[in-house]
């Protein structure tokens, strides 16, 4: 298996190198000796401002908050002066020029990136308004898609599709930036989203993919977003080109279409940078982990109009689980072309190839206790296991028409090819002490192609003293999947022991049955972010979307009834800023999810689409001079027409059908705190209480009142890191530690199987010296033995025991 992976890796790396070299070669010929010239200063970033005309001191405070800069000084320095209104996207220079027009105040930006305001005096000179300064680095100004300094991100586009301050967004949005990923030594998305309240790993293993899909606010979220576009429900993700991971709590259908109501995980990839830079990293760890990665970026032209980035990673690792090993190669090149001051084109590609046996998990007894040691493997290592090829090709074209209107066009093609030959547990049988495992052979070959086109227009303007950021958009999506599969139950059950004897010869001349599906939909949406009152402290968010969906499905040559659905979803949110530090918000939002073609009841009638409705009330706080952000919220989500398998009918007839009219509810409380307590101490702390319940199920009344599977009522996370000040003798030394608590939960598809609560402690230490960084991360420091998730009694996944990863990275 590894030989074929390395051959594929060499071919892909050679092809990628050629593709990346062509632009440089062409540009070198066109401008000899200048193709690799460096641009020392980053181009000024345009950000969104929404500041009504008001007393200048208040306007400057709003300017600093919206720009992510620090404003200090006495309001008396600007007594009697009023600002001009400022609404739209501008650089810092443009924003100050517009806001200060007519005030008589001039401004300059010093070499240390301080904005210095001056005012003329009667003698013809000028006087510096020393008590009032605005400071901040323009080159490091945060955007919703760029890097974040430290732990605290202040802006996001996941909740609105616009670059918006999180403090101004009437929703719970949490961002885990690159600094957290690096200090915690995260290797997968599940390592990252555990830093967010109300998010945990799903027990569903049916997709047989690397990434464990999350459950958010009680409901599984099977679709990931990549840069705001639908990414994968069956592919693979490597973190080598991930800049930040964002979690939006609650329904997001009005922006992204058919989604579950609990929320979304959106991972934002790294973009090309203005300044040439390169880094390499080597990681080694327990269970034979070897991971090599590289990150290269910079300008391809002397004027900095064409930038590139190339991320590469190769992973070869074993596991604490017997027979489990993974080999993965990831390649992610991107190009950014600044056609003009108002227009840019981003081309973003990625390819991930992965080979790994299918992890069958381990069986549990009726009380949720493991029946074997956590390293026991019940598969057959001679089978081919799982191979995933994941490809993404996308572009984003943005154009600013004028001071009001901007356009953005995104196109993405995503292909996931997943092959899986393995044995899958199908249940535990036998009396206590003599249990056996039922197994089924499955050979699957699945390909899913997804094409998306998104066109957005935004308008920033003021009308009647009220600021607007209007978003009009449409998206067209086509998904087509071919799923070839054969399955066969093993003739004999396998006795459960720490040394299971599992040997299976696949049948010769297998006939794979085809399940084919196609989904086409068009969505049209409108959203307005309205700023009212002085300083824009009252924010109103209104949005609506209309979807048209067509689905077809064919299994074994037999077509299911075609599905044509139309639906309107909406949301409204109101946020009021009580003080510059504290805000409160309320929101209501809907979700829409058409059933998969083939989801029918006993009468072979398609089920109605799933609908979700959420009510949320929350507060936000920006503390410690805006270094620390906290969000606390109370929510309730109701979901109707949930597709729940009619297990009894399937057992009696072998026909798959679902109960109609099932209603479920999730409600709870969440709090997230992220940022810096001091310049040296960073903090992540969160807690969630989630209560789930089946409200209605006419096909299975015993389920009514029961909690949903796989959802712990209590979950908490604490992580603290400390970095010694660089001026101290131990400057560059840092260390962190934290604990993860997950309360009692259950198997996702069998709520009678209870999973015990657990606490896991992690730690890390690192040292930065010049251009080098040496790190060591320890996981499950006290070797806690626990079950992290389970599908049912026969498939439970143990948590990783005590393990370590050492890393060495170099920057050039």
RADASUL-V205583 format. One line per field, one symbol per residue. ss: DSSP state (H for helix, E for strand, L for the rest). burial: I if it has 16 or more other ideal C-beta (glycine too) atoms within 10 Angstrom, else O. A space follows every 10 residues. Layout:
BEGIN
ss->???
burial->???
END
This chain:
BEGIN
ss->LHHHHHHHHH HHHHHHHHHH HHHHHHHHHH LLLLLLLLLL LLLLLLEEEE ELLLEHHHHH HHHHHHHLLE EELLHHHHLL LELLLEEEEE LHHHHHHHHL LLLLEEEEEL LLLEEEEEEE LLLLLEEEEE EEEEELLHHH LLLLLLLLLL LLLLEELLLL LLLEEHHHLL LLEEEEEHHH HHHHLLLLHH HHHLLLLLEE ELLLLLLLLL LLLEEELLEE ELLEEELLEE EELLLLLLHH HEEEEEEEEL LLHHHHLLLL LLEEEEEEEL LLLLLLEEEE EEEEELLLEE EEEEEEEEEL LLLLLEEEEE EEEEEEELLL LLLLLEEEEE EEEEEEEELL LLEEEEEEEE EEEEEELLLL LELELLLLLE LLLLLLLLLL LLLLEEEEEE EEEEEEEEEE LLLLEEEEEE EEEEEEEEEE EEEEEEEEEL LLLLLEEEEE EEEEEEEEEE EEEEEEEEEE EEELLEEEEE EEEEEEEEEE EEEEEEEEEL LLLEELLLLL LLLLLLLLLL LLEEEEEEEE EEEEEEEEEE EELHHHLEEE EEEEEEEEEE EEEEELLEEL LLEEEEEEEE EEEEEEELLL LEEEEEEEEE EEELLLLLLE LLLLLELLLE EEEEEEEEEE EEELLLLEEE EEEEEEEEEE LLLEELHHHH HHHLLLLEEL LLEEEEEEEE EEEEEELLLL EEEEEEEEEE EEEEEELLLL HHHLLLLLLL LLLEEEEEEE EEELLLLLLL LLEEEEEEEE EELLEEELLE EEEEELLEEE EEEEEEEEEL LEEEEEEEEL LLLLLLEEEE EELLEEEELL LLEEEEEEEE EL
burial->OOOOIOOIIO OIOOOIOOOI OOIOOOIIOO OOOOIOIOIO OIIOIIIIII IIOIIIIIII IIIIIIIIIO IOIOOOIIOO IOIIIIIIII IIOIIIOIII OOIOIOIOOO OOOOIIIIIO OOOOOOOOIO OIIIOIOIOO IIIIIIIIOI IIIIIIIIII IIIIIIIIII IIIIIIIIII IIIIIIIOII IIIIIIIIII IIIIIOIIII IIIIIIIIII IIIIIIIIII IIIIIIIIII IIIIIIIIII IIIIIIIIII IIIIIIIIII IIIIOIOOOO IOIOIIOOIO IOIOIIIIII IIOIIIIIII IIIIIIIIIO IIIIIIIIII IIIIIIIIOO OOOIIIIIII IIIIIIIIII IIIIOOOIOI IIOIOIIIII OOIOIIIIII IIOIIIIIOI OOOIOIOIOI IIOIIIIIII IIIIIIIIOO OOOOIIIIIO IIIIIIIIII OIOIOIOIII IIOOOIIIII IOIOIOIOIO IOIIIIOOOI OOIIOIOOOI OIOIOOOOOO OOOOIIIIIO IIIOIOIOII IOOOIIIOII IOIIIIIOII IIIOIOOOOI OOIOIOIOII IOIIIIIOOI OOIOIOIOII IIIIIOIIII IOOOOIIOII IIIIOIOIII IIOOOIIIII IIIOIOIIII IIIIOIOOIO OOOOOOIIII OIIIIIIIII IIIIIIOOOO OIIIIIIIII OIIIOOIOII OOIOOOIIII IIOOIIIIIO IOIIOOOOOO OIIIIIIIII OIIOIIIIII IOIIIOOIOI IIIIIIIIOO OOIOIIIIII OOOOOIIIII IIIIIIIIII IOIIIOIOIO OO
END
